[in-house]
């Protein structure tokens, strides 16, 4: 094992060193050698989306065919720099086309195509079922539609002229004349019968005023169609001729000119200059004769990053494809229109909560069943992660202490998740979270507030909530077919039904735990104050991270205070419980709203269990099945003694400087914040690690 580890470490170090050398060489080369590298030209010229929506009965099939078309085009474009195909039949047919400019290299083409697949989604084919869209990047073109457009070369009203924003700074009359001479020559050369590419690039220089241009007809256009399209494009582009650049974006061709040279000279097509040239080819000759080793380093470096981008895109496609297949094949698939009507078209009066990933609404299905409908937005890959976790991982899990996922919809303007309705909201709504001050003025006010907010949470209910939550977690960790880590156990994610039975909710952050792994290394996501130290600092994730969160939760439930509570001398709630435990006074922290109506020995036991779960070392924390046994067991003496919680200095009880330094280095963007509340409130408290900036949440919308 040591040798294997050493070898792996050495290999990783060697790979990193090699990449650093490549990057350094690349930087030196582009600084010293004036050679022009390839440019995928991913600048967006125009995105033209249809205003027609596919009919609801065929929307699901249309979306499936659209995704299938995108996936099928990828290898074709990679191999031949264009793709033309159709998927599906009848009203759900999707016709799709993509082509790179002929002067782009294959790696640049791959990059441009990858970018276009992302940007075309802004036409909302998934959310609204838009039946068509055309995307023009300066390096490639993509189109999808419900109708066959492969015979179109120019369609009135569908072509677009895009002029630059700046006027040419020199002699405009000369520049305009040069630009028009250039585009006419480009059009003639591109449409010649012996030009099998239907493509041409070139430049014109008269009176020391240069202009550069490109003309290309799309692959499905024949010779006569190419002529028609480019002739019309030349006429249309004249309106831009006094501007620095202009483009005509047609269904059958693309024409562009610019005062700057934008195309690549390493194309297999001959670059024919028109008129007198005003520049020397010497830099190109010098670049072409550069060291073969230097060029190899550049190619390897660029290829590395291109490859990483392509692999990322493929992973995203596979993830969404798996999600779509899961939804289509499951019994969970529900009609968007039915769910929309169930919420009275998402009427604000039915809103239960709102947050970073969407909103939650109360709904009534046609059969009279009351449900909670979570409305998600399809914006980033985090949406796919969240949706996939809820549908694919949790749909098959049934337990009395887990919120049931009843259905979902992926074919409407927003993606929807449908849960069982839990009428008593979250545990966060029933705990005040304020801490008693020793001011004579405010004592009475705070006591009244505690009593009002904690009404209904007597000792028996609190014990029931803790035991049920522990049983739900034990099921996820040890009893379900898959080992599952929740990652976000907190007051807001424990919901209460009409009998105050706890239900663990929000599985958007869950992670599967492979049987042969001791831990997972993952991006940090969760709620500050509930996250275990080894997870916060090292990204090391095991079931013991959930155990830590449960320990914090147990202390909150027994004390009636939230972990974000700022107490005297700015110490944390966990810190105070530990201090009281060390002085044999831990029962003093029990919620005063209980008015002494609780078994003191049992309350102390639950606080002790909370401290056991919240120990700094994950190895010392019990498993959730052991926690369940301890809660049920009446023999308090068999419970082992807890050790000091994390982040505390043994002498003063203050936060460790090293931990604070580590926290300061965290990227706040790595945390998954939701900000959802039944009452649409928000609170922002700042205290390192033990303070959550969440308000009470319903399904953590």
ABEGO torsion letter per residue (X at the ends): XAAAAAAAAAAAAAAAAAAAAAAAAAAAAAAABBBBBBBAGABBABBBBBABBBBAAAAAAAAAAAAAAAAAAAAAAAAAGBBBBBBEBEAABBBBBBBBBAABBAAAAAAAAAAAAAAAAAAGAAAAGBABBBBBBAABBBBBBABBAAABABBBGABBBBBBABBBABBAAAAAAAAAAAAAAAAAAAABAABAAGBBBBBBBBGGBBBBBBBBBBAABBAAAAAAAAAAAAAAAAAAAABABBBBBBAABBBBBBABBABBAABABBBBBBEBBABBAAAAAAAAABBAAAAAAAAAAAAAAAAAAAAAAAAAAAAAAAAAAAAAABAABBBAAAAAAAAGGGBAAABABBBAAEBBBBBBBAAGBBBBBBBBBBABAAAAAAAAAAAAAAAABBBAABBBBABBBAABABBBBBBBBBAAEBAAAABAGBBBBABAAAAAAAAAAAAAAABGBBAAAAAAAAAAAAAAAAAAAAABABBBBAGABBAAABBBBAAGBBBBBGAAABBBBBAABABBBBBBBEBBGABBAAAAAAGBBBAAAAAAAAAAAAAAAAAGBBAABBBBGGBBAAAAAAAAAAAGAAAAABBAAAGGBBBAAAAAAAAAAAAAAABABAAABBBAAAAAAAAABABAAABBBBBBBBGBBAAAGBBBAAAAAAAAABBAAABBBAGBBAAGBBBBBBBBGABBABBBBBGGX
